[in-house]
Amino acid sequence: MTSDPAASADPGAGSGEEHPGEEARRVFGLGFPAVEEFARMLREEGELRGVIGPHEVPRLWSRHLVNSAAVLDFVPRKGQVLDIGSGAGFPGIVVAACRPSVEVTLAEPMERRCEWLIDAVEAVGLDNVRIVRARAEELRGKMKADVVTARAVANMSKLVRMTTRLIAPGGALVALKGRRAALEVEDAAVELRRHHLVARIHEVASPMEEESTYVVVCRRA
């Protein structure tokens, strides 16, 4: 992704609500229609159902959808993805929409959020998703994934402890982080060594805002 905030807005948008420009649309590839339907559902029902806050709709594309797409370059075209703490569906539903050959598991402990995820997956028309009501710790010994994704779940130290036993051989933890990513990785040094993981930080520029997203990819040493 390249950063050009001026190119992000649809010139016909006068409502204060974001509309993705062509560059932002290209981020999602053939998955854009599904992501657009997901955005519609979030816009119309997300706040009412308590999965996004009242101030999130105006920044829905840049703050949540394009931000979630930052993980796509680190997700294989085939395999298993486990999205822990899926919440409203970030980044799991975006991954499922843009990687139709990947089997995506959305793990979320809260019942009302699981109900939302079920409805969203059905509305968007995704057939490569399953939803489990569980915390990451409860899935230990039950499944492993080629990629474990997480967004706004925990700091890196805790995230490593939560997910290390969920990563399949040769797989990775892929965590979406903000500008404090490097500090979190530094603070997690002991946990990373303990679990034989090496973390690499990737800065992913956004086509809709000046601030980059940081993707932390942890693999076995």
N, C-alpha and C positions, 0 to 999 in steps of 0.2 A: 504494500500500500504506500502511496505517497501522500504527503500532506499538502492540501490546497483547500483550506476552508471556504474560500470564495467560490469554489466549484461545487460545493456540496448542496447548496440550496436550489430548489426548484424555483425559477423566476416567477412562476405563477402563484407561489405560496404567500398569502398575505395574512394568514390566520395566526401567526406566531408559532405554528406547529412545523416541525422539521419535515422536509421532503427530500429523499435521497436523490442526488444528481447522478449522472451517468457513471462517474468514477466510483461512487459508492455502490451503485448497482452491480458493477463489475466485480466487486469484492465477493459477492454471493454467487456469481456465475449462474448456472441453470437453476440454482436453488432460490433465486430471487422471488419468483411468484409465491412460493411457499412462505418465505420470510415475510413478504408483504402481507399475506393473509394473517400470519401470526401477529404482525404489527397492528393490523386492524382490530384483532381480538383484544390485544393488550390495551389499545386506545379506548375501546368501547366498554370493556369489562374489567380490565386489570385493577384499577383503583377500587371499584365497587367490591371486587372479590378479595381485596387485601393482598395482592401479590406485587403491586408497585405503589409507590407513594403518590400523593396528590400533585407533587411538583415534577414528576418524572415524564409525563406525556410530552411536554414541549421538547424534551431532549431524548425521546425514545430511540431514535435511530442512532445518533452519535454516541450516547452514553451507554446504551445497552446492546443494540443489534450489531452495529459495526464493531463495537468493542468486543463482543463475543466472537465475531468472525476473525479476530486476530489469532485464534488458535488453529485456524484451518490449515495453515502451512505445516503444522506439526502433528496433524492427524492423517493416518494412512488412508488410502482409497478403499481398503478392505480391512476387516478385522473387527475387534470389539472395543467399544469406548464405554467407559463408566463415568458418568457425570455425578459427582457427589454434591449434596446440598443444592439440588437443582432449583429450588424456589420457583420463580416464575418461568423458568426454562432457559436460563442463561448459564453457560453457552450451549447446553445439551440440545435444545430444539433447533438452534441455528446449525449446529454440527450435523444433526440428522437430516435437515433439509438440504444441506449442501454436499453431504456425503451419503447418497442413497444406498451405496453398497456396504456401508458400515452398519453394524448392529450396535445400537445405542441403548444403554440402560440409564434411566434417570432415577437416581436414589434421593429420596426426600422423606424426612421423618414426620412432617406435619400433614395431617389428614386433609385439611382444606386445600393445601397446596398440591397434594397428590390428585385431588378431585379436579383442580384447575388443569394440571398437566394432562390428565386423561382427556378432558374436554378439548384442550388446545391441540393435542396430537390428532384427535379425531377431526377437528375443524380444519386443520392444516392438511390432513390427508397423508400422514406419515405412516408407512407400514414397516419401518425398520426400528421401531422404538418399543421398549417395554418399560414399565414404571414399577418400582418397588418402594414400599413405604419402609424405610430403614435408614439408620445412621451408617456412616462408613464402617464404624467399628463392628457393627452387627453383620456385616457382609464377609468378614474374615473367615476363611475356610470354606466359603460358599461360592465364591467366584473370583476370577482374575481377569484383567482386561489389558489389551495392548496399550491403551492410553487411558489414564485416569485424569479427568479434567475437574477443575475447581475454580470457582469465581466467588470472591467475597465470603469464603467459608471460614478461614482461620489464617493465622500467620504461618510462615513457612515451617517453623519448628514443629508446630502442632500438626500441620498438614502432612509433613513427612511421617510423623508417628501414626497418623490416622490411615494413611494410604499405602505405606510400604509393602504390606502383605497383600495388597490388591493388585499390584503391578505384575503382569505376566513376564516370564523370562524374555529379555530383549525389549521390554516395553518401557514406558515413561510416565511420569507424573507431569502434567502440563497445567500450570497454574497461571491464571490471569492476575496481574498485579499492576499497581500504579507506580508513581515516581519513587516510592520507598522500597522498590524491589531489591535493589542492591543491599540495602541495610538489612532487610529481612533475611536474605541469603547469608549475609555475614553472621547475623545472630543465630542462624540455624546450622552453623558449621559443625557443631558437636553432633547434632542429630544426623546430619548428612553423612558424616564419617561413620557413625555408629551403624547406619543402615547401608553403608557402602554405596552411597549415591553421589554423583557429581552433578552440580547444578550449573546450567548455562542460562544467561539472561539475554533475551532477544528483544530489541526495541522495534516495535511495529508502528509506523506512522499511520495516522488516520486521514482519510479523505474528507472528513467532516469537521475536524477540530484541530487546533494546534498541538494539543497535548497528546503525546504518544501513549500507547499501551505497552506494557512490559510483560512478556511471556517467559516464565521461568520453566525450563525443561530439565527434569531430573532423571538421570539414567544410572544404571548400575555401573560402578567403577570397574 
